[in-house]
Every structure is written in C-alpha cells, then in structure tokens.
Amino acid sequence: MVASAYTVAFEGVEARLVEVQCSVSPGLPAFAIVGLPDKAVSEARERVRAALTAMAIALPAKRITINLSPADLPKEGSHFDLAIALALLAALEVIPQDAAEATVALGELSLDGRLVPVTGALPAAMAAAEADRALVCPRACGAEAAWVGATQVLAPDSLADLIAHHAGRAPLPPAAPGEVHARARGRDLRDVKGQERAKRALEIAAAGRHHLLMVGAPGAGKSMLAARLPGLLPGLSAEEALETSMIHSLAGLLDEGGISRERPFREPHHTASVAAIVGGGRGARPGEISLAHNGVLFLDEFPEFPRTVLETLRQPIETGEVVVARANAHVRYPCRLLLIAAANPCRCGYLGDAGRACSRAPQCGEDYMGRISGPLMDRFDLRLEVPPVAWSELELPEDGECSAAVAARVTTARAVQTERFKEHPGARVNADLEGAALEEIATPDCGGREMLARAADRFGLTARGYHRILRVARTIADLDGSESVRQPHVAEALGYRLSLQGAG
C-alpha cells in the first residue's frame, strides 16, 4: 500500500514539495527511510515510532519503507517527521489516504507525539497554496503560516489531535494569522546636533534607496546618524512584508507568528564571516544581506571587515539577489537593501588632526581606505565626509528637523516613484532604474547634461558612476517636487559622488 504526504525543501524563499511515500510489505520487520536523508531525517523513524507507541498505535511486524521523492534532492532537518507519520498512518488506514495526499505537512515530533515548531512555515504555506493543498504544521507555526490566506492551515498541538480531526471526533479550527506588530518609535534625527549635510544625505538615501558611505573621525556621529535611518523609511507594503517575512521565517526570526511592517535594520559586527553576511552554513541559510531585504544593512567600521567579506558584497548589492552555492545546495535569496557604511579616515581615526594623528599620516589613511576596493567604492551612490561636531553646536538647543518631518518628504517621494514604476515592472525605487527607463525618467536638462559631461571628463567617472549620479539626481528632483531633473539636482548629486578621494 502506498500513501502520500508532503513536506517542504527550501530553495531560497521558494518552496519545493517532496512527496513522502510509505510502503508496508511482507518481510522481516524493519523501518527504513530512503532518498538522500541526513542524520536528522534518518532519526525520524525513532521519533515516529516512539510517538505512535505513546498513542498506543502498534506498527505491524512487516517491512516499512519510507521514500522521500525526488530521491536526488538532499533532505535535512526534522521538519519531515510529521509528513512521514501521516504517510505511515494512511498506509495503516488510521487516517484516510486521500486526506494525506491532499496535505502539505511539516513539523518535528517529540517522543510523546507532541508537535515541535520548525522554521519555514510561511514559505511552506505558499507552496501549499500553489499546489492547492491544505497545510498542517505545529500550533506554534500556525499564526505565521495563516498569513498566506490562500490555503487552509491546520495547527494541532499533537499528532493525536490530528488523528482525532481526521476521525471527525474533534475537528480543528483553521489557524488565524498572527498580529501585525506596530512600528516601534525609532530614535529621532533631532537628537543629532549639527551634521546638516549628513542628514540631507540620509534623506536622499532613504528616498531612493541609494547606498551611502560616511567617513569621519571617531565620535563625529556616523553610527548615531545610521541608527536614525529606519525612522525615515516608510513602512513595508503588504507585498514587501510577505517577502521579508518569508526570509525571516527560514531563519526562525518571526516573533510568535506576527508580521512586522517595519523595515529590517541589520548591523553585523565587523568580525562576521562570509557565511554570516552572504549566507551559507548548514542548509545554506540566509545571511545578513538577505535578512536586510527591503530594509537597511549598516556596516560600521567598514574597512575592518575582512577583504573577502567586502568583495562578496559587490555582486549582490548590484543585482539585488545572491546565490549561495554549496556542494549539496544551490539557493537563491533576494537582497534588495539599502547599504549604509561608516568608516574612520585611518586606523587611528585622526587623520585630519595634526595634533592627534599617528606618525604614519597621511600614508596610514591611504592604506586604510585602500582596503575598500575601487569596484566596491564605485557602488556607493553617496559618499560623505562627516566632520567632528564643535562644542558650541552641542550646547545649542534642539532646533533641527525631527524624523517625522523628514519621513513625510521621503514617503511623498516614494509614492511618486511607486506611481511612476507602474509602467516599469521590476523597479520599485530610483535605485532600480536602468537601461531605457533610466534615460526616459532621469535624463537632465541641457545645463545638467553639460555639467555632468564636464565632471565625467575631469574626474574620470565610470559608466556605473555616471548612471548612479543620474539616479540620485532623479531622487533629489522627486524630493524637490520637480517633474524634470534640472542642473541644481545634478550638481547636488555630483557633490555627494565626488566628495571623497577615489570618486570613480
């Protein structure tokens, strides 16, 4: 007899269904699982056996074979337990076979039959909806999976509850979605004294999702400015919230099944490895750049990151996706993010202060900033020197703009871009513009074109740099409420591009 249940193997945020077939045949008693399982999957037979014994369900004294199909897809983790148990129960005619065949199931079994939560319930629900099947998962995962809304989600506490449901003794109600977490009130931009040019750069970066590099002495306020960026960004749209939550579901970061409309803000330490930043490790898990999808990735002490880590950022921040290739996994994750980097001008941090700089100045500054390669530097749309704040400015009362006022302008500019890009699928903000769409939308007026041409000749702008200036100028025009890109917009964009050495 053959029965089928389903579970999920993950490829990025896409879920691939794995059919679980159970065969009970004459022969010496044995319980085998085949189909390239790892140790955790192979141990499922003992967990399933113990769970069934706890419910007084005896396995027949026959050969039991569990096949995970397709056989050439590596399977790992404990989330196959529930699907294996359902296929076995269908083969033993404890539950209807058609009920198992119409189900996507994932969950770990404890030895007493309780269901233990696992990661990835949200993409599993997406796969179930596409396959027109119901989803069964542990109760702790039900609120997360129910957000999909396109398929029925059953979330029992135990395997016994699921059997009672199929027997009609105690039907399970569909799981309800978790709460939408309110946006936390972030730190206010008004707390930052002075640094008006840096605040303007943050506004432009937030409005068009332009990557920003800040260089300045220790204590100038670089980290303080970056920490206030989330308060300038609009909340996630429904589509963006689902995308981001699917990645966080794979990483086990969703809080009690709730979905947040707040954009992610990730700030890994400079000792992080390539696998931590880009993704990898066991199961090719998403890294920081994917966890920051639709949000902000802040890399403080940027030159202190290992060179290999920095160089791996070049392609993902350009394409908006990363492929984590391993011997047994090939996973594609999205990573459309806003990269904010902060750096001291040199190792000691006081390159511009003759009284405090080290004896190797100015060579130490060139060596230190030389850790950032030219191709990577070329990908920063905005480059900014953050000077130290004078004591006289610190004593001034708070009179700058608050985050709410700046966020309102950013939201208005983003709304303009959303309306504009309805005719250009694939682009959401100005940073996504390329090709014919870039020429159509961001071509400046005659004065702007002449200024940009002179700058390109004088400073040796790369083609990438030229196009990034156009994108930033388009964002500045949007903030200004202008339908066209004019010379002042180009001039401001050039000022941010060329404010540091090695402009590119």
Sequence and secondary structure as in RCSB ss.txt:
>XXXX:A:sequence
MVASAYTVAFEGVEARLVEVQCSVSPGLPAFAIVGLPDKAVSEARERVRAALTAMAIALPAKRITINLSPADLPK
EGSHFDLAIALALLAALEVIPQDAAEATVALGELSLDGRLVPVTGALPAAMAAAEADRALVCPRACGAEAAWVGA
TQVLAPDSLADLIAHHAGRAPLPPAAPGEVHARARGRDLRDVKGQERAKRALEIAAAGRHHLLMVGAPGAGKSML
AARLPGLLPGLSAEEALETSMIHSLAGLLDEGGISRERPFREPHHTASVAAIVGGGRGARPGEISLAHNGVLFLD
EFPEFPRTVLETLRQPIETGEVVVARANAHVRYPCRLLLIAAANPCRCGYLGDAGRACSRAPQCGEDYMGRISGP
LMDRFDLRLEVPPVAWSELELPEDGECSAAVAARVTTARAVQTERFKEHPGARVNADLEGAALEEIATPDCGGRE
MLARAADRFGLTARGYHRILRVARTIADLDGSESVRQPHVAEALGYRLSLQGAG
>XXXX:A:secstr
 EEEEEEEEEETTEEEEEEEEEEEESSS EEEEESSB HHHHTHHHHHHHHHHHTT    SSEEEEEEESTTS B
 SSTTHHHHHHHHHHHTTSS HHHHHTEEE  EE TTSBEE  S HHHHHHHHHHTT EEE  HHHHHHHGGG S
S EE  SBHHHHHHHHHTSS         EE       GGGS S HHHHHHHHHHHHHT  EEEEE TTSSHHHH
HHTSGGGS    HHHHHHHHHHHHHTT  STT EE S  EE   TT  HHHHHEETTTTEE HHHHTTTSEEEES
SGGGS HHHHHHTHHHHHHSEEEEEETTEEEEEE   EEEEEE SSSSS TT TTTS TTTTHHHHHHHTTS HH
HHTT SEEEEE    HHHHTS S S  HHHHHHHHHHHHHHHHHHGGGSTT  SGGG  HHHHHHHH B HHHHH
HHHHHHHHHT  HHHHHHHHHHHHHHHHHTT SSB HHHHHHHHHHHTSSSS  
